[in-house]
Amino acid sequence: MLRAFLTLWLLVACAGFARAETIAFTDVNVVPMDRERVIPRATVIVTDGMIASIGIKAKPPAGTPVIDGKGAWLVPGLADMHNHVTSRDDLSLLLANGVTTMLNMGEATNSFAGRTRIAVNEGKVPGPQIFTALAVDGDPQYGHLVIRTPEDARAVVGIAKANGYSFIKAYTNLSAEAFAALADEAKVQGIGVVGHNVKAVGLAEQLAAGQAMVAHVEEFFYGFFPEPPADDQQAPPDDARIADAIALVKAHGAFVTSDLFTYRTIAAQFGKPEVVKAYLAAPEARYLSPADRIDWARSGYQKKAVDLSRRVAFEARFVKAMADAGVPLITGGDAPTIPGLVPGFSLHSEIEAMLAAGLTPWQALSAATRAPGEFIAKTVPGAAKFGVVTPGYRADLLLVADNPLDQPATLLTPLGVMVGGRWHDAANLQAMLNEVAERRAVP
């Protein structure tokens, strides 16, 4: 009843204004995510796209547009720190799902990495604020930009910076010499290094060289934990080694992208074309582009049977242990290039997977809000702060009907989303979804 009332009220009261110099949220329960607490019945004032003040008895200036929350809950917008979104329609899917920050982790088109990113970040096109990573590898087999020498590595860092990339994504087949030059030049240029395990280097040396983020939990299988037995290549590591991995990450202050749902989804479709068909028939699949539908159907995962079930279970225990030990986890949806992962929706599935692994709602929500903000603050010089509801931070906000620390599922149905001070009410968010589905409808 509360959700229906609030949605109706917000449709009437807030329809039509997307941005004003100053906007006030009144009568909202703020979940600031600076620590596990709630600021009850507060007023939050937003000015020029930034949070200006939070007060329990504050009154907005006369004439200020007001969003009366009627006791709803205001939390930081969600962050998808590993995706491959390159279209405006997919940006709409992210925004409609409450995602206000994204990191494209490779293969963005030039126009997306440049023109679209700039337009969105300036508020001229609706979407989450965009960060991009330029993926580089030592072999062309995965389709990434190839660099083979230290000279190549140093040059590509300058090219990335000139084109507005915030990160270099190191991929599997870089040479040790190229990675060392890449990490060194990135420090000079002020660009963060993120990515996979580099087979010639290993995660321990990569993190010691300054790699700031491990892009998938399973990279520890390939670059840190001992090789599995020759007669059981999919055997999980010994749980006793988890503590060593945690110590490594914490020693270097690195971040790890939780991708429990991604890995589980990949595992479910190995050698099973019927599973991919089910993904294509799922309700969220109506939002896929025609090209993605074709790519899902052609995916190589379904052509070879592999049993990853024990590794999937290990990952859940590993992520839970990292969360409990204070490792800064960040969420990523990895959509839309992997069958079963739809932009925006897959991020909620990742949060659900973290909860199923035993993380508390606070831990899971921190990985989707506060920790990504800390990651960007540490790695992108001059970036506006976000991820916490507090003065001086970007007004990237999500209004929901219930307390997400008690009922995380409330995040699935936002009453409204503000990104950079621009407000999108529930009707506008639904319209975004409807328009994407209509444009991408299968004949």
C-alpha positions in Angstrom: 0.0 0.0 0.0 2.8 2.4 0.9 4.6 1.7 -2.3 1.4 2.3 -4.4 0.6 5.5 -2.6 4.1 6.9 -2.9 4.4 6.0 -6.6 1.1 7.7 -7.3 2.1 10.7 -5.3 5.5 11.1 -6.9 3.9 10.7 -10.4 1.7 13.7 -9.7 4.1 15.9 -7.6 7.4 15.3 -9.5 6.4 14.7 -13.1 8.1 17.1 -15.5 11.0 18.5 -13.6 14.3 16.9 -14.4 16.8 19.4 -13.0 16.6 22.6 -11.0 19.4 24.6 -9.4 18.1 23.5 -6.0 15.8 20.5 -5.2 14.8 19.3 -1.8 13.8 15.9 -0.5 11.6 16.2 2.5 10.4 13.6 5.0 12.9 10.9 3.9 14.6 8.3 6.0 18.2 8.6 4.9 20.4 5.5 4.7 23.7 7.4 4.2 26.0 4.4 3.9 28.9 6.1 5.7 28.2 3.6 8.5 25.3 1.3 9.3 22.7 3.8 10.4 19.5 5.7 9.4 18.8 9.4 9.7 15.0 9.5 10.2 12.6 11.9 8.7 15.2 14.2 7.2 15.4 16.9 4.6 18.1 16.6 2.0 18.8 19.6 -0.1 20.5 19.2 -3.5 22.2 22.2 -5.2 23.8 22.2 -8.7 23.9 18.4 -8.7 25.6 18.0 -5.3 24.2 17.2 -1.9 24.2 20.5 0.0 22.8 19.6 3.4 21.0 17.0 5.4 18.9 18.1 8.4 16.1 16.6 10.5 14.4 19.9 10.9 15.8 21.8 7.9 13.5 23.8 5.7 14.3 24.3 2.0 14.4 27.9 0.7 11.2 29.4 -0.5 10.3 28.4 -4.0 12.5 25.3 -4.0 11.0 22.3 -5.9 10.2 19.6 -3.3 10.0 15.9 -3.5 8.0 14.9 -0.4 9.1 11.4 0.4 6.3 10.7 2.8 8.5 8.5 4.9 10.3 6.7 2.0 14.0 5.7 2.2 16.7 7.6 0.4 19.9 5.7 -0.4 22.9 6.2 -2.6 22.4 5.2 -6.3 23.8 1.9 -7.2 27.1 1.3 -9.1 27.8 -1.3 -11.8 31.6 -1.4 -11.8 32.0 -4.1 -14.5 29.9 -4.0 -17.6 30.2 -3.7 -21.4 27.4 -1.3 -22.1 27.9 0.8 -25.2 24.5 2.0 -26.2 22.0 4.6 -25.0 19.3 2.0 -24.7 21.4 0.0 -22.3 22.2 3.2 -20.4 18.4 3.6 -20.0 18.2 0.0 -18.6 20.8 0.8 -16.0 19.2 4.1 -14.9 15.8 2.5 -14.7 17.3 -0.1 -12.3 18.7 2.5 -10.0 22.3 2.4 -11.4 23.8 5.9 -11.2 27.5 5.0 -11.9 29.0 2.5 -14.3 32.4 1.4 -15.4 32.7 0.0 -18.9 35.4 -2.7 -18.6 36.5 -3.0 -22.2 35.6 -2.8 -25.9 33.6 0.4 -25.7 33.2 2.0 -29.1 35.1 5.2 -29.7 31.9 7.2 -29.9 30.7 5.8 -26.6 34.0 6.3 -24.8 34.2 9.8 -26.1 31.0 11.6 -27.2 28.4 9.5 -25.3 30.4 9.5 -22.1 30.9 13.2 -22.2 27.2 13.9 -23.0 25.9 11.7 -20.2 28.4 13.0 -17.6 27.4 16.5 -18.5 23.7 15.7 -18.1 22.8 16.1 -21.7 21.8 12.5 -22.1 20.1 10.4 -19.4 22.2 7.7 -17.9 24.6 6.9 -15.0 27.9 8.7 -14.8 30.3 6.8 -17.0 33.9 5.7 -16.4 35.8 3.6 -19.0 38.7 1.2 -19.1 40.8 0.5 -22.2 41.4 -3.3 -22.4 44.9 -4.3 -23.6 46.3 -7.8 -24.2 49.4 -9.4 -25.6 47.5 -11.6 -28.0 44.6 -10.8 -30.4 42.6 -13.9 -29.6 40.1 -12.1 -27.3 39.7 -9.0 -29.5 41.4 -6.5 -27.3 44.0 -3.9 -28.3 47.3 -5.7 -28.6 50.5 -4.4 -27.0 53.7 -6.5 -27.0 56.5 -4.3 -25.8 57.2 -1.9 -22.9 57.2 0.9 -25.5 53.7 -0.1 -26.7 52.6 -0.1 -23.1 53.8 3.3 -22.3 52.3 4.7 -25.5 48.9 3.2 -24.9 48.6 4.8 -21.5 49.0 8.2 -23.0 46.5 7.4 -25.7 44.0 6.2 -23.1 44.4 9.4 -21.1 44.0 11.6 -24.2 40.8 9.8 -25.0 39.2 10.2 -21.5 39.7 6.7 -20.2 40.1 6.5 -16.4 41.6 3.0 -16.4 43.7 0.5 -18.3 42.4 -3.1 -18.1 45.2 -5.6 -18.1 44.2 -8.8 -19.8 45.5 -12.4 -19.6 48.2 -12.6 -22.2 50.3 -9.5 -21.6 54.0 -10.1 -21.3 55.6 -9.5 -17.9 57.7 -6.6 -19.4 54.7 -5.0 -21.0 52.7 -5.2 -17.7 55.5 -3.7 -15.7 55.8 -0.7 -18.1 52.0 -0.3 -18.1 51.8 -0.2 -14.3 54.8 2.2 -14.1 53.5 4.6 -16.8 49.9 4.5 -15.4 51.3 5.9 -12.1 53.0 8.7 -14.0 49.9 9.5 -16.0 47.4 9.2 -13.1 45.4 6.3 -14.6 44.4 3.2 -12.6 45.3 -0.3 -13.6 42.5 -2.9 -13.2 41.7 -6.2 -14.8 42.4 -9.9 -15.0 45.3 -12.1 -13.8 48.2 -11.8 -16.2 49.5 -15.3 -16.7 53.1 -14.2 -17.0 53.0 -12.1 -13.8 50.4 -13.4 -11.3 48.1 -11.5 -9.0 50.6 -11.1 -6.1 53.1 -9.2 -8.4 50.3 -7.3 -10.2 48.9 -5.9 -6.9 52.4 -5.1 -5.7 52.9 -3.2 -8.9 49.8 -1.1 -8.2 46.9 -2.9 -9.9 44.0 -1.4 -8.0 41.2 -3.9 -8.7 40.8 -7.5 -9.6 38.0 -7.7 -12.2 36.6 -11.1 -11.3 36.7 -13.2 -8.1 37.7 -16.3 -10.2 40.9 -14.6 -11.3 42.3 -15.9 -8.0 41.8 -19.4 -9.4 44.2 -18.6 -12.2 46.7 -16.3 -10.7 46.9 -17.0 -6.9 45.6 -20.3 -5.7 47.6 -23.5 -6.5 46.9 -25.3 -9.8 44.3 -28.0 -9.5 45.2 -31.6 -9.9 45.8 -32.8 -13.5 43.0 -35.3 -13.2 40.5 -32.8 -11.7 41.0 -29.5 -13.4 37.8 -27.9 -12.0 38.6 -28.8 -8.4 38.2 -25.8 -6.1 41.1 -24.5 -4.0 41.5 -25.5 -0.4 39.4 -23.2 1.9 42.5 -22.9 4.0 44.1 -20.7 1.3 41.3 -18.1 1.5 43.1 -16.3 4.3 46.2 -15.9 2.2 44.3 -14.4 -0.6 42.6 -12.0 1.8 45.9 -11.0 3.3 47.3 -10.3 -0.2 44.4 -8.0 -1.2 44.4 -6.1 2.1 48.2 -5.6 2.1 47.9 -3.7 -1.1 44.5 -1.9 -0.4 43.1 -3.4 -3.6 39.4 -3.8 -4.5 37.8 -7.0 -5.8 34.7 -7.1 -8.1 32.2 -9.6 -6.8 30.7 -11.5 -9.8 29.0 -14.4 -8.1 26.0 -14.2 -10.3 28.1 -13.9 -13.5 30.2 -17.0 -12.7 27.1 -18.9 -11.6 25.3 -18.0 -14.8 28.3 -19.0 -17.0 28.6 -22.3 -15.1 24.9 -23.1 -15.6 25.1 -22.9 -19.4 28.3 -24.8 -20.2 27.3 -27.6 -22.6 23.6 -26.7 -22.3 22.1 -24.9 -25.2 18.7 -25.3 -23.6 19.8 -23.0 -20.8 20.8 -20.3 -23.2 17.4 -20.6 -24.9 15.8 -20.2 -21.5 17.8 -17.0 -20.9 16.6 -15.7 -24.3 13.0 -16.4 -23.2 13.2 -14.7 -19.8 11.2 -11.5 -19.3 14.3 -9.3 -19.1 15.5 -10.6 -22.5 12.9 -8.3 -24.2 15.3 -5.5 -23.5 18.2 -7.0 -25.4 19.4 -5.5 -28.6 19.1 -7.7 -31.7 22.9 -8.0 -31.9 23.1 -9.3 -28.3 20.3 -11.8 -28.9 22.3 -13.2 -31.8 25.6 -13.2 -29.8 23.9 -15.0 -26.9 22.5 -17.7 -29.2 26.0 -18.2 -30.7 27.8 -18.2 -27.4 30.7 -20.7 -27.1 29.8 -21.6 -23.5 27.0 -24.0 -24.6 29.3 -26.0 -26.9 31.5 -27.6 -24.2 30.3 -29.4 -21.0 32.2 -28.3 -17.9 31.1 -28.8 -14.3 32.0 -25.7 -12.3 29.6 -26.4 -9.5 32.3 -26.9 -6.8 34.0 -23.7 -7.9 30.8 -21.8 -7.8 30.2 -22.9 -4.2 33.8 -22.0 -3.3 33.4 -18.5 -4.7 30.4 -17.9 -2.5 32.5 -18.9 0.6 35.4 -16.8 -0.6 33.3 -13.7 -1.2 31.7 -14.1 2.2 35.1 -14.4 3.9 36.4 -11.3 2.1 33.3 -9.3 3.2 33.7 -10.4 6.8 37.5 -9.5 6.7 36.8 -6.0 5.4 38.1 -6.5 1.8 36.5 -3.7 -0.3 34.2 -5.6 -2.6 32.5 -3.8 -5.5 29.6 -5.0 -7.6 29.6 -5.7 -11.3 26.9 -7.0 -13.6 29.1 -7.9 -16.7 26.2 -7.4 -19.1 25.3 -7.7 -21.9 28.1 -9.8 -23.5 27.5 -12.9 -21.4 24.2 -14.9 -22.0 21.8 -14.4 -19.1 23.1 -11.0 -18.1 20.9 -8.0 -19.0 22.1 -4.5 -18.1 20.8 -3.2 -14.8 18.9 -6.4 -14.0 22.1 -8.4 -13.6 23.4 -6.0 -10.9 20.4 -6.7 -8.8 21.0 -10.4 -9.4 24.6 -9.9 -8.1 23.3 -8.2 -4.9 20.9 -11.2 -4.5 23.8 -13.6 -5.0 25.8 -11.9 -2.4 23.0 -12.1 0.1 22.5 -15.8 -0.7 26.2 -16.3 0.0 25.6 -15.0 3.5 26.6 -11.4 3.2 24.4 -9.0 5.3 22.3 -6.4 3.5 24.8 -3.8 4.8 27.7 -5.6 3.2 26.0 -6.2 -0.1 24.7 -2.6 -0.3 28.1 -1.2 0.6 29.6 -3.1 -2.3 27.0 -1.5 -4.6 27.4 2.1 -3.2 30.0 3.2 -0.7 32.9 0.9 -1.9 32.7 1.9 -5.6 32.8 5.5 -4.5 35.9 4.8 -2.4 37.4 3.0 -5.4 36.9 5.9 -7.8 38.1 8.4 -5.2 41.3 6.4 -4.8 42.0 5.9 -8.5 40.5 8.8 -10.5 42.1 12.1 -9.6 39.6 14.9 -9.4 36.5 12.8 -9.8 33.4 14.0 -7.9 32.7 11.9 -4.7 29.7 9.6 -4.7 28.4 6.5 -3.0 27.4 8.1 0.3 24.6 10.5 1.1 26.4 13.4 2.7 27.2 17.0 1.8 29.7 17.5 -0.9 28.9 14.3 -2.7 27.2 13.9 -6.1 23.4 13.8 -5.8 23.2 10.2 -7.1 20.2 9.0 -5.1 17.7 6.2 -5.0 14.3 6.6 -3.4 12.6 3.3 -2.3 9.6 2.4 -0.3 11.3 0.3 2.4 14.5 0.2 4.4 17.0 -1.7 2.2 19.0 -2.8 5.2 16.0 -4.8 6.3 14.4 -5.5 2.9 17.0 -5.4 0.1 14.4 -6.4 -2.5 13.0 -2.9 -2.3 15.9 -1.8 -4.5 14.3 -3.6 -7.4 11.4 -1.1 -7.6 12.7 2.4 -7.2 10.2 5.2 -6.6 12.6 7.5 -8.3 16.3 8.0 -9.2 18.4 11.1 -9.1 21.7 11.2 -11.0 23.9 14.2 -10.8 20.9 16.2 -9.5 18.5 15.2 -12.3 15.4 13.5 -11.0 13.6 10.7 -12.8 10.3 9.6 -11.2 8.8 6.1 -11.3 6.8 6.9 -14.4 9.8 8.2 -16.3 11.8 5.1 -15.3 9.0 2.8 -16.5 8.8 4.8 -19.7 12.5 4.2 -20.3 12.0 0.5 -20.0 8.9 0.5 -22.3 10.7 2.5 -25.0 13.7 0.2 -25.0 11.4 -2.9 -25.2 9.5 -1.4 -28.0 12.6 -0.4 -30.0 14.1 -3.9 -29.5 10.9 -6.0 -29.9 11.5 -9.2 -31.8 9.3 -9.3 -35.0 
